[in-house]
Amino acid sequence: MFAALPVNFTFRKYGKVLAAFVLLIVSGCAGTKRIPADDALFTGFKVQVNGKNDSSNRQKLMETELSATVRPKPNFSILGMRPKLAIYNTFYTKKEKGLKHWIQTKLGEPPVLISTVDTGTVSEIMSSRLHNRGYFNNAVLSKTNIKGKKATIDWTAYVSEPYRFRKIEYTLADSLPVHRDIQATKAESLVIPGEPYDLEKMTGERVRIDANLKNKGYYYFSPDMLIFSVDTTVGNRQADVLMRLKRDVPSHALRPYKLDDVYIFANYNLGDSLSVIDTVDYKGYHYIPNENYVRARHLLRGVFLEKDSLYSRQDHLLTINRLAGLPAYKFVNIDYKPDTTQQGKLDSFIYLTPSFKKTLRIEGRYVSKSNNLAGPGITISFRNRNALKGSELLSVDFTGNFESQVGGRGSGTTPEGQNTTNQNLSSYELGVQTSLTIPRIVSPFELRNLRTEFVPKTRIGAGFNFLNRVQYFQMNSFNASYAYNWRPKKEFTHDVTPINLQYVQLGKTTLAFDTLLAKNQFLRRSFEDQFIIGSIYQFTFTNQLEKNRTHQFFDNFILDGSGNLINGLQSLTGADEPEDDKPRTIFGKAYSQYVLAQNDFRYYFNFGNESQIATRLLAGIGYAHGNSTVLPYVKQFSIGGPNSIRAFRARSIGPGTFKDTTSTVTYFDQTGEMKLEASVEYRFPLAGFFKGALFVDAGNIWLLRDEIKPDGKIAREGGKFESSQFLSELAVGTGFGLRIDVDFFVMRFDVGIPVRVPSMPDGEKNVLSDFRFGFKGDNSMTLNIAIGYPF
């Protein structure tokens, strides 16, 4: 259990300490405090490629490549300051243990002295890199600039027109199949006549040829069996490239192999006897020892090695990836041995090491939700990774949370002078969720086995949740689903839930909550007992798995619908038309009918040393029709909070310019049917696993139609979306953050500062000029504490 201190108390107590620490770091940023008298601090360098006669236009590319060869690098700096060096100087100690030593060595960085930079060696490495890029005649000069106790180095590389490939030839004998197979790939060559000479491309050409041969049965071939000869004497700065096989290549490497017997050790552990006596033969495979763990018919969906087929590296990797994706197994290894009775044949041995079949985990946590409720929680999780002898993952999660409201979502008073935030709101939640994930597509239709490295999955889920919002209401929620998930490529993921069932039942309510529902027809209909019966489709694209990309993208699209099929069937059978107060029912209860779409697009620009600009644009719209006049409460949009507009508390914005000044419970109706949100965040390293961020967030939610009260007045004035003025209704916030990023865990502290409040009167929406330093009152800062990055 965690004790929550008031934010303003914590800030007062530790603010001076934090400020002193920051001033101490800044004061030490000069970094020359511990520089020897006859030395200087290496503060930076510049690399320039001077190629007036170079037509390849690669100067910028070469400057980047040559800059990467400089060793050692200067101390890390940001905005002219060197925080790691400052920490080192501030906490410097000769002792080899203790807190100061730990901070000095783990968070700090010793000064990089100019005397440690061997300019001669670095220049030689730069010259060699230029030579590899076709600049055979080059010169690299360096100049050291010392000013006081600081020094910089300027490197200048002088180059002329690079040598270019004139032609490439494969000197091969046609008597062996390997020569014909190599020659057949020439059209895909990376070495292209007319392009600048490039040793890296020539090396890549060997790897390309090897990969091609590996997929044609050449198991024992390797790239170093190919050798290049380059003739640069042909004149006019041109080079002829001749590729051939080495003379001492063993004969077995020049022969394609086919697979013979495939042995699958389905329950293998290190040190086990490799006897193949106790074997089950299934569809041409030798399954060892039996089917007591995973049945062969299920396992073989992930095996793409077939008897009498050519050895293929592609099929080898595909098999490893598919089998490694099965929950039942921890390690997968495949080995090959020459068949002792037949030449040109390989026996394949697949070793599968099981995971722990059953696990039980108890996890305690501190829950912080988007509705500004926080408190302790516990989850008890049971996992069976081979529930039905087909590597099915059975998951059962029991959850319990107790929460209380730890802060308001804005301030204000009712006409009677009451504060609009309720500080005494509390709740508890109990639930159980069961899911069975089957590592294959289970369908009434016969589907071919997908040749993808990712395991296609079928998910069957069911659960129950009980929510008791003390002083207001109790709610029961039941859910069941049947879904498919598959990834044709690593960048694309499809998730289809053809059957999505939910039933929400409002239980016991209090007089205060009944009074609120009586006043708000829209809210009352949102909480009515109802079925959600429909389907969901989700598509995700991302290239973030490619860590070295400068430009990374992520896009997630969701299409959600309910009640449309049932309503259509009831219309065909002649059911009465639905009315606002008399909707169509199923099993005696109304069902929701709506269509909802949402798209979350993100772009990441990576540069420098772990620096990144992250952007996000999220848009969503939901439309209730037919049997419903409003979206179910659980499907409505809200905005604000730790992962949204961080300068505003959760659900404290919108819809539109609406502001509730009459109710003491604001979070129930701060929802809408349309959402637009955008964020820009600059992320940069500080010291060690400490990261910093500067951000700007903007957005709002809206209604698609006005809500009319029984007296004819609009229920939430200013909440409807108007295309001509929605930009002026965007809430805007900015701020800064500190993140503790230790790879597997990220703790985030973001401080948001409101810039524009759409609910304020015209002319007063821009509130930055009224900003109040601190965490209390209007137009003050908001502290967000969360796990993980916001996007």
C-alpha positions in Angstrom: 0.0 0.0 0.0 1.2 3.5 -0.8 0.7 6.7 1.1 0.0 9.7 -1.1 1.4 13.0 0.1 -0.3 16.2 -1.0 1.6 17.6 -4.0 1.9 21.1 -2.7 3.4 19.8 0.6 5.9 17.6 -1.2 6.9 20.5 -3.4 7.4 22.9 -0.5 9.4 20.3 1.4 11.7 19.2 -1.4 11.5 22.2 -3.8 14.5 24.0 -2.2 16.6 20.8 -2.3 15.7 20.3 -6.0 16.5 23.9 -6.8 19.8 23.7 -5.0 20.7 20.5 -6.8 19.9 22.1 -10.2 21.9 25.2 -9.4 24.8 23.0 -8.3 24.7 21.1 -11.6 24.6 24.2 -13.7 27.4 25.9 -11.7 29.6 22.9 -12.5 28.9 22.9 -16.2 32.0 24.8 -17.1 33.7 21.4 -16.7 37.3 22.7 -16.3 37.5 22.3 -12.6 39.7 19.2 -12.7 41.6 19.7 -15.9 45.4 19.4 -15.5 47.5 22.5 -16.0 49.1 21.3 -19.3 45.9 20.0 -20.8 42.4 21.1 -21.9 38.9 19.8 -22.1 37.9 18.3 -25.4 34.6 20.2 -26.0 33.8 19.4 -29.7 34.9 18.8 -33.2 34.0 19.5 -36.8 34.5 17.4 -39.9 34.4 19.0 -43.3 34.7 17.2 -46.7 36.2 19.5 -49.3 35.3 18.1 -52.7 34.9 20.8 -55.3 35.3 18.4 -58.2 33.2 15.6 -56.7 30.0 15.0 -58.7 28.6 12.3 -56.4 27.1 14.8 -54.0 28.1 12.6 -51.0 29.8 15.3 -49.0 27.2 15.4 -46.2 27.0 11.7 -46.1 30.7 11.3 -45.8 30.9 14.0 -43.1 28.5 12.0 -41.0 30.4 8.8 -41.6 33.8 10.4 -40.8 32.4 12.0 -37.7 31.5 8.6 -36.3 35.2 7.6 -36.4 36.3 10.3 -33.8 37.4 8.7 -30.6 37.0 9.5 -27.8 33.8 11.6 -28.1 33.5 14.8 -26.1 31.5 14.9 -22.9 27.7 14.7 -23.4 26.3 18.2 -23.6 22.8 19.8 -24.0 22.2 23.5 -24.6 25.9 24.2 -24.0 25.8 22.5 -20.6 27.5 19.2 -19.7 25.4 17.7 -16.9 27.2 14.4 -16.7 30.6 16.1 -16.3 29.0 18.5 -13.8 27.8 15.6 -11.7 31.3 14.1 -11.9 32.9 17.3 -10.7 30.3 18.0 -8.0 30.5 14.5 -6.4 34.1 13.8 -7.1 35.8 11.6 -4.5 38.9 9.5 -4.3 37.1 6.9 -2.3 36.1 3.7 -4.2 32.8 3.2 -2.4 30.0 5.1 -0.9 27.1 7.2 -2.2 29.3 9.9 -3.7 31.4 7.4 -5.5 28.3 5.7 -6.9 26.9 9.0 -8.2 30.2 10.0 -9.6 30.7 6.8 -11.5 27.1 5.8 -12.4 25.6 9.2 -13.2 28.7 11.3 -13.8 31.3 11.2 -16.6 35.0 12.1 -16.3 36.4 14.9 -18.4 37.6 14.0 -21.9 41.0 15.6 -22.3 42.4 16.8 -25.6 45.6 14.8 -24.8 43.6 11.6 -25.2 42.6 12.3 -28.8 45.2 10.8 -31.2 44.5 13.0 -34.2 47.0 11.1 -36.4 45.2 7.7 -35.9 41.8 9.3 -36.4 42.9 10.9 -39.6 44.3 7.6 -40.9 40.9 5.9 -40.1 39.1 8.7 -42.0 41.4 8.3 -45.0 40.8 4.6 -45.0 37.0 5.2 -44.9 37.3 7.5 -47.9 39.3 5.0 -49.8 36.6 2.4 -49.2 34.1 4.8 -50.7 36.1 5.3 -53.9 38.2 8.3 -53.0 41.6 6.6 -53.6 43.4 9.9 -53.7 42.5 11.8 -50.5 44.1 13.7 -47.7 42.9 14.3 -44.2 44.3 17.2 -42.1 43.5 18.2 -38.6 43.8 21.4 -36.6 43.5 21.7 -32.8 42.1 24.9 -31.4 42.8 25.7 -27.7 41.2 28.6 -25.9 41.8 28.7 -22.2 41.1 25.3 -20.7 38.9 24.2 -23.6 39.9 22.7 -27.0 38.2 21.8 -30.3 39.5 19.9 -33.3 38.7 20.6 -37.0 39.2 17.8 -39.5 39.2 18.6 -43.2 39.2 15.9 -45.8 40.3 16.8 -49.4 38.8 14.6 -52.1 38.3 14.7 -55.8 36.1 12.7 -58.2 35.6 9.2 -56.9 36.4 6.1 -58.9 33.3 4.4 -60.4 32.4 0.9 -61.3 32.7 0.3 -65.0 31.6 -3.3 -65.1 31.3 -6.4 -62.9 32.0 -9.9 -64.2 31.5 -13.3 -62.6 34.4 -15.6 -63.6 32.8 -18.9 -63.1 32.9 -22.4 -64.6 29.6 -23.6 -66.0 30.3 -27.2 -65.1 29.0 -26.8 -61.5 25.3 -26.0 -60.6 26.5 -23.4 -58.1 28.0 -21.3 -60.9 24.7 -21.2 -62.8 22.8 -20.3 -59.6 25.2 -17.4 -58.9 25.0 -16.1 -62.4 21.2 -16.2 -62.2 21.3 -13.6 -59.5 23.4 -11.1 -61.4 20.4 -8.9 -62.2 19.9 -8.2 -58.5 23.6 -7.2 -58.0 24.3 -4.4 -55.5 27.4 -3.4 -57.6 25.9 -1.3 -60.4 28.1 0.1 -63.3 28.4 3.9 -63.2 28.0 4.2 -59.4 30.9 5.2 -57.2 33.2 2.4 -56.0 32.0 1.2 -52.6 33.7 -1.6 -50.6 30.6 -1.9 -48.4 28.4 -2.7 -51.4 30.9 -5.3 -52.6 30.8 -7.0 -49.2 27.0 -6.8 -49.2 27.1 -8.4 -52.7 28.8 -11.5 -51.2 26.2 -11.7 -48.4 23.4 -11.3 -51.0 24.7 -14.2 -53.1 25.2 -16.3 -50.1 21.6 -15.7 -48.9 20.3 -16.6 -52.3 22.2 -19.8 -52.4 21.1 -20.7 -48.9 17.6 -20.8 -50.1 18.5 -23.1 -53.0 20.0 -25.9 -50.9 23.6 -24.8 -50.4 23.8 -25.5 -46.7 27.6 -25.4 -46.4 28.2 -22.3 -48.6 29.4 -19.0 -46.9 30.2 -15.5 -48.1 34.0 -15.7 -47.6 34.1 -18.4 -50.3 33.7 -15.5 -52.8 36.6 -13.2 -53.6 36.7 -9.9 -55.6 39.5 -8.6 -57.8 39.5 -4.8 -58.7 41.3 -3.3 -61.6 41.7 0.4 -61.4 44.1 0.8 -64.3 41.5 1.0 -67.0 41.6 4.8 -66.9 39.2 7.7 -66.5 38.8 6.9 -62.7 37.0 3.7 -63.4 37.3 0.2 -61.9 36.5 -3.2 -63.3 35.3 -5.8 -60.7 35.9 -9.5 -61.1 34.2 -11.9 -58.8 35.2 -15.6 -58.5 35.1 -18.6 -56.1 38.2 -19.3 -54.1 40.3 -22.2 -55.3 40.2 -24.1 -52.1 36.4 -24.2 -51.6 35.5 -27.7 -50.4 33.3 -29.7 -52.8 30.5 -30.3 -50.3 29.9 -26.5 -50.2 29.2 -26.4 -53.9 26.4 -28.9 -53.8 22.7 -28.3 -53.1 21.2 -30.5 -50.4 17.8 -31.9 -49.9 16.1 -32.8 -46.6 15.6 -36.4 -45.7 14.3 -37.3 -42.3 13.0 -34.6 -39.9 13.1 -35.5 -36.2 11.2 -33.4 -33.7 12.2 -33.7 -30.1 9.0 -32.2 -28.6 10.0 -32.4 -24.9 13.8 -31.8 -25.0 16.0 -30.7 -22.1 19.7 -30.3 -22.1 21.4 -33.5 -21.3 18.6 -35.7 -22.6 19.4 -38.9 -24.5 18.9 -38.4 -28.2 17.5 -41.9 -28.8 15.1 -42.1 -31.7 13.7 -45.4 -30.7 10.5 -44.2 -29.0 9.1 -42.3 -32.0 5.7 -41.4 -33.3 5.6 -41.2 -37.1 3.1 -38.5 -38.2 2.8 -37.3 -41.8 6.4 -38.2 -42.6 7.8 -36.6 -39.5 9.5 -38.5 -36.6 7.9 -37.1 -33.4 9.9 -37.9 -30.3 9.1 -39.2 -27.7 5.2 -39.1 -27.8 2.2 -36.8 -27.7 1.9 -36.5 -24.0 3.0 -32.8 -24.1 2.0 -31.1 -27.4 0.2 -33.1 -30.1 2.0 -33.4 -33.4 -1.0 -32.2 -35.5 -0.9 -28.9 -33.7 2.9 -28.5 -33.6 3.4 -29.2 -37.3 1.6 -26.0 -38.2 4.8 -24.3 -37.3 7.2 -26.6 -39.1 8.1 -25.7 -42.7 10.8 -28.3 -43.3 9.6 -31.0 -45.5 11.1 -34.4 -46.6 12.7 -34.4 -50.1 12.5 -30.5 -50.3 15.6 -28.4 -50.9 17.2 -27.0 -47.8 16.1 -23.4 -47.5 17.4 -20.9 -45.0 14.1 -19.0 -45.3 12.2 -22.1 -44.2 14.7 -22.8 -41.4 14.2 -19.3 -39.9 10.4 -19.4 -40.5 10.2 -22.7 -38.6 12.3 -21.3 -35.7 10.2 -18.1 -35.4 6.9 -19.9 -35.5 7.9 -22.6 -32.9 9.5 -20.0 -30.7 6.2 -18.1 -30.7 4.4 -21.0 -29.0 3.8 -20.4 -25.3 4.6 -24.1 -24.5 8.3 -23.7 -25.5 11.1 -21.7 -24.1 13.9 -22.5 -26.5 14.0 -23.7 -30.1 17.0 -25.0 -31.9 17.4 -26.8 -35.3 20.5 -28.8 -36.3 21.4 -30.6 -39.5 23.6 -33.6 -40.2 24.6 -35.3 -43.5 22.6 -38.4 -44.1 24.9 -41.4 -43.7 23.2 -43.5 -46.5 22.5 -40.9 -49.2 24.7 -38.2 -50.7 23.3 -34.8 -51.0 20.8 -35.4 -48.2 20.5 -33.8 -44.7 18.7 -35.0 -41.7 17.0 -32.3 -39.7 16.8 -32.3 -35.8 14.4 -29.9 -34.1 14.9 -29.5 -30.4 12.1 -27.9 -28.4 12.7 -27.1 -24.7 9.4 -26.6 -22.7 8.6 -23.6 -20.7 7.1 -23.9 -17.2 3.6 -25.1 -17.9 1.8 -23.5 -15.0 2.6 -20.3 -13.1 0.8 -18.3 -10.4 1.7 -14.7 -9.9 0.5 -12.1 -7.3 1.1 -8.5 -8.2 0.4 -5.5 -6.0 0.3 -2.0 -7.5 -0.8 1.5 -7.1 -3.6 2.2 -9.6 -4.1 5.6 -11.2 -7.0 5.9 -13.6 -8.2 8.4 -16.2 -11.1 9.4 -14.0 -8.6 10.7 -11.4 -9.2 7.9 -9.0 -6.1 6.3 -7.4 -5.4 3.7 -4.8 -3.9 0.2 -4.2 -4.7 -2.8 -6.3 -3.9 -6.5 -6.5 -3.9 -9.0 -9.3 -3.7 -12.8 -9.0 -2.8 -14.3 -12.4 -2.8 -18.0 -13.3 -1.2 -19.1 -16.6 -1.3 -22.6 -18.2 0.9 -22.5 -21.4 -0.3 -25.9 -22.7 -3.9 -26.1 -21.6 -5.2 -28.5 -24.2 -2.0 -30.1 -25.5 -1.8 -27.7 -28.4 0.3 -25.0 -26.8 -2.9 -23.1 -25.9 -2.4 -20.3 -23.3 -5.0 -20.3 -20.6 -5.0 -17.1 -18.5 -7.2 -16.3 -15.5 -6.8 -13.0 -13.8 -8.5 -12.0 -10.5 -8.3 -8.3 -9.8 -9.3 -6.0 -6.9 -8.8 -2.3 -6.7 -9.7 0.3 -4.0 -9.6 3.9 -5.1 -10.3 7.3 -3.8 -10.2 10.7 -5.6 -6.8 12.3 -5.0 -7.4 15.6 -6.8 -9.9 17.7 -8.6 -10.1 18.2 -12.3 -10.4 21.9 -12.2 -11.8 24.4 -9.8 -14.9 26.4 -9.6 -18.0 26.9 -7.4 -21.7 26.3 -7.7 -24.1 29.2 -7.5 -24.4 28.3 -3.8 -20.7 28.7 -3.3 -19.8 25.0 -3.2 -16.6 23.7 -4.6 -17.2 21.8 -7.8 -14.7 19.0 -7.0 -15.6 16.1 -4.8 -12.6 15.1 -2.7 -14.4 12.3 -0.9 -15.3 10.1 -3.9 -14.1 6.5 -3.5 -14.8 3.1 -5.1 -13.8 -0.5 -5.2 -13.7 -2.9 -8.1 -13.6 -6.7 -8.3 -13.2 -8.7 -11.5 -12.2 -11.9 -13.1 -11.1 -12.3 -16.7 -10.5 -15.6 -18.5 -9.0 -16.0 -21.9 -7.8 -18.9 -24.0 -5.3 -18.1 -26.7 -5.0 -20.8 -29.4 -1.8 -20.5 -31.6 -3.7 -21.2 -34.9 -6.8 -20.0 -36.7 -9.9 -21.9 -35.4 -12.6 -21.4 -38.0 -15.5 -23.3 -39.5 -13.7 -22.9 -42.8 -10.6 -24.7 -43.9 -7.8 -22.2 -44.1 -4.3 -22.7 -45.5 -1.4 -22.4 -43.1 -0.1 -18.8 -43.3 3.6 -18.6 -44.2 4.4 -15.8 -41.7 7.0 -15.8 -39.0 4.4 -14.7 -36.5 2.0 -17.3 -35.0 -1.6 -16.6 -36.0 -3.9 -16.7 -32.9 -7.5 -17.3 -31.9 -8.6 -15.7 -28.7 -11.7 -16.7 -26.7 -12.4 -14.5 -23.7 -15.0 -14.1 -20.9 -15.1 -12.0 -17.8 -17.1 -10.3 -15.1 -16.5 -7.0 -13.3 -18.3 -5.4 -10.3 -17.8 -1.7 -9.6 -19.1 0.0 -6.5 -18.8 3.8 -6.7 -19.4 4.5 -3.1 -22.1 7.2 -2.5 -23.4 6.9 -6.1 -23.9 3.5 -7.8 -23.0 -0.1 -8.4 -22.4 -1.6 -11.8 -22.1 -5.2 -13.1 -20.4 -5.8 -16.4 -20.2 -9.1 -18.3 -18.1 -9.6 -21.5 -17.4 -12.4 -23.9 -15.4 -12.3 -27.2 -14.0 -14.4 -30.0 -11.1 -12.9 -31.9 -8.4 -13.6 -34.5 -4.9 -12.0 -34.6 -2.3 -12.4 -37.3 0.7 -10.6 -38.6 1.5 -11.2 -42.3 4.7 -9.1 -41.9 6.5 -7.6 -38.9 5.1 -4.1 -39.6 1.4 -5.1 -40.0 -1.0 -6.6 -37.5 -4.6 -7.4 -38.0 -6.9 -8.1 -35.1 -10.5 -9.1 -35.9 -13.1 -9.7 -33.2 -16.2 -11.0 -35.1 -18.0 -11.7 -31.8 -17.9 -9.0 -29.1 -20.5 -9.2 -26.4 -20.9 -7.0 -23.4 -23.7 -6.5 -21.0 -23.7 -3.5 -18.6 -26.2 -3.5 -15.7 -26.6 -0.6 -13.4 -27.2 -2.0 -9.9 -27.9 -0.2 -6.7 -27.9 3.6 -6.9 -28.1 6.4 -4.3 -30.4 9.4 -4.2 -27.7 11.7 -5.2 -26.9 9.7 -8.4 -30.6 9.3 -9.2 -31.0 13.1 -8.9 -28.1 13.6 -11.3 -29.6 11.2 -13.9 -33.0 12.9 -13.6 -31.4 16.2 -14.5 -29.3 14.8 -17.4 -31.2 12.8 -19.9 -28.1 12.1 -22.0 -26.3 10.7 -18.9 -29.3 8.7 -17.9 -29.4 6.9 -21.3 -25.6 6.3 -21.2 -26.1 4.3 -17.9 -29.2 2.3 -19.0 -28.9 -1.5 -18.9 -27.9 -2.6 -22.3 -26.2 -5.1 -24.5 -23.3 -4.3 -26.8 -23.4 -7.0 -29.5 -21.1 -6.4 -32.5 -17.6 -6.7 -34.0 -14.3 -4.9 -33.8 -11.5 -4.6 -36.4 -8.1 -3.2 -35.5 -5.2 -2.6 -37.9 -1.7 -1.6 -36.7 1.3 -0.5 -38.7 4.7 0.2 -37.1 8.3 0.1 -38.1 9.6 0.9 -34.6 11.1 -2.6 -34.4 13.8 -1.2 -36.7 15.7 0.6 -33.9 18.2 2.4 -36.2 15.7 4.2 -38.3 15.7 8.0 -38.3 12.0 8.1 -39.2 9.7 5.8 -37.3 5.9 5.5 -37.7 3.0 4.0 -35.8 -0.6 3.9 -36.9 -3.5 2.2 -35.2 -7.0 2.2 -36.7 -10.0 0.8 -34.9 -13.5 0.2 -36.3 -16.1 -0.8 -33.7 -19.8 -1.5 -34.3 -22.7 -2.8 -32.3 -26.3 -3.8 -32.9 -26.3 -3.2 -36.7 -26.7 -6.8 -37.7 -29.4 -7.6 -35.1 -31.3 -4.5 -35.9 -31.3 -5.4 -39.6 -32.5 -8.9 -38.8 -35.3 -7.6 -36.6 -36.3 -5.2 -39.4 -36.6 -8.0 -41.9 -38.8 -10.0 -39.4 -41.2 -7.1 -39.1 -40.3 -5.9 -35.6 -41.7 -2.5 -34.5 -39.6 0.5 -35.3 -37.5 1.6 -32.3 -38.4 4.8 -30.5 -36.4 7.0 -28.1 -38.1 5.7 -25.0 -38.9 2.3 -26.4 -35.9 0.7 -28.1 -35.8 -2.8 -29.6 -34.7 -5.5 -27.1 -33.0 -8.8 -27.0 -33.6 -11.2 -24.1 -35.8 -8.4 -22.7 -33.0 -5.8 -22.6 -32.1 -3.0 -25.0 -29.1 -3.2 -27.1 -26.8 -0.5 -28.3 -26.5 0.4 -32.0 -23.6 2.6 -33.1 -20.5 2.8 -35.3 -17.2 4.1 -33.9 -13.9 4.8 -35.6 -10.6 5.9 -34.2 -7.2 6.5 -35.6 -4.0 7.0 -33.6 -1.0 8.2 -35.8 2.5 8.8 -34.4 5.7 9.9 -36.0 9.1 9.7 -34.3 12.2 11.6 -35.6 15.4 10.2 -34.0 18.6 12.3 -34.1 21.7 12.9 -32.1 22.5 10.9 -29.0 19.2 9.3 -28.0 17.3 12.5 -28.8 13.9 12.2 -30.4 10.9 14.3 -31.5 7.7 12.4 -31.0 4.4 13.5 -32.5 0.9 12.1 -32.2 -2.4 12.9 -33.9 -5.5 11.0 -32.5 -9.0 11.4 -34.0 -12.1 9.5 -33.2 -15.8 9.7 -33.9 -18.8 7.6 -32.7 -22.3 7.8 -34.0 -25.3 6.2 -32.2 -28.3 5.5 -34.5 -31.2 3.2 -35.0 -31.9 1.6 -31.7 -29.8 4.1 -29.7 -29.7 7.9 -29.2 -26.5 8.0 -27.3 -23.3 6.0 -27.2 -22.8 3.6 -24.2 -20.9 5.4 -21.5 -18.0 3.0 -21.8 -17.6 3.9 -25.5 -17.7 7.7 -25.2 -14.5 9.8 -25.6 -12.8 11.8 -22.8 -9.7 13.9 -22.8 -7.0 15.1 -20.3 -4.7 13.3 -17.9 -1.3 11.6 -17.8 -1.5 10.2 -21.4 -3.5 12.9 -23.0 -3.4 16.7 -22.5 -1.2 16.7 -19.4 -1.8 20.3 -18.3 -5.4 19.4 -17.4 -6.7 16.8 -15.1 -8.4 13.7 -16.5 -11.9 14.3 -18.0 -11.7 18.0 -17.2 -12.0 19.3 -20.8 -15.1 19.7 -23.0 -17.2 18.9 -24.6 -16.4 22.0 -26.7 -16.6 25.1 -24.6 -19.0 23.6 -22.0 -18.3 24.0 -18.3 -20.5 22.6 -15.6 -21.0 25.0 -12.7 -23.9 23.4 -11.1 -22.9 19.8 -10.2 -20.6 18.6 -7.5 -19.8 15.5 -9.7 -18.1 16.6 -12.9 -16.4 13.5 -14.2 -19.6 11.7 -15.2 -20.5 13.9 -18.1 -17.1 15.2 -19.3 -17.5 12.9 -22.4 -18.3 13.3 -26.0 -18.9 11.6 -29.4 -15.9 13.1 -31.2 -12.3 13.6 -30.2 -9.3 15.4 -31.7 -5.9 15.4 -29.9 -2.4 16.3 -31.0 1.0 16.2 -29.1 4.6 17.2 -29.9 7.3 16.1 -27.5 11.1 16.6 -27.5 12.8 13.8 -25.7 16.5 14.0 -24.8 19.0 12.2 -22.5 20.2 13.8 -19.3 22.4 11.5 -17.3 22.5 7.7 -17.2 18.9 6.4 -17.2 17.5 9.9 -16.6 15.7 11.4 -19.6 14.1 14.8 -20.1 11.2 16.0 -22.2 9.5 19.2 -23.3 6.0 18.9 -24.7 3.0 20.7 -26.1 -0.5 19.1 -26.1 -3.8 20.2 -27.7 -7.2 18.8 -28.2 -10.9 18.6 -27.2 -14.0 16.4 -27.4 -17.4 17.4 -28.9 -20.9 16.2 -29.3 -22.4 15.5 -32.7 -25.8 16.9 -31.8 -27.2 19.1 -29.1 -28.9 17.5 -26.1 -32.2 19.1 -25.5 -33.7 19.2 -22.0 -37.5 18.6 -21.4 -37.8 22.4 -21.0 -36.4 22.9 -24.5 -33.0 24.3 -23.5 -29.7 22.9 -24.5 -28.2 20.6 -21.8 -24.5 21.2 -22.5 -24.3 24.6 -24.1 -21.2 24.9 -26.5 -20.7 21.1 -26.6 -21.6 20.6 -30.2 -18.9 20.3 -32.9 -18.9 23.2 -35.4 -16.4 23.0 -38.2 -16.0 26.7 -38.5 -14.8 27.2 -34.9 -13.4 23.9 -33.6 -9.8 25.2 -33.8 -10.7 28.0 -31.4 -12.1 25.5 -29.0 -8.9 23.4 -28.6 -7.4 23.2 -25.1 -3.6 23.7 -25.2 -1.1 22.8 -22.6 2.7 22.7 -22.4 5.2 21.5 -19.9 8.3 19.5 -19.1 9.1 16.0 -17.8 11.6 13.8 -16.2 11.7 10.1 -17.0 13.6 7.2 -15.3 14.2 4.8 -18.2 15.9 1.5 -17.3 14.9 -0.3 -20.6 12.4 -2.7 -19.1 10.7 0.0 -16.9 9.9 3.7 -17.3 8.8 5.9 -14.5 7.5 9.2 -15.7 7.0 12.6 -14.0 5.4 15.2 -16.2 4.5 18.8 -15.1 1.8 20.4 -17.3 1.2 24.1 -17.6 -2.2 25.3 -19.1 -2.0 27.7 -22.0 -5.5 27.8 -23.4 -8.8 26.8 -21.6 -11.7 26.5 -24.0 -14.4 26.8 -21.3 -13.3 30.3 -20.4 -15.1 33.3 -21.8 -13.9 34.8 -25.1 -10.9 37.0 -24.6 -9.9 35.1 -21.4 -9.1 31.7 -22.9 -5.4 32.3 -23.0 -4.4 31.8 -19.4 -0.6 31.6 -19.6 -0.3 35.2 -18.5 -2.2 34.3 -15.3 0.0 31.2 -14.7 0.6 30.4 -11.0 3.7 28.6 -10.0 2.7 25.7 -7.8 0.2 22.9 -7.9 -2.9 24.5 -6.3 -5.6 26.7 -7.7 -6.7 27.8 -11.2 -4.0 28.1 -14.0 -1.4 26.3 -11.9 0.8 23.3 -12.7 -0.5 19.7 -12.9 1.8 16.9 -11.8 1.4 13.6 -13.7 3.0 10.4 -12.4 2.7 7.4 -14.7 4.4 4.2 -15.9 5.7 4.2 -19.5 5.8 6.9 -22.1 2.6 8.8 -23.0 2.9 7.6 -26.6 
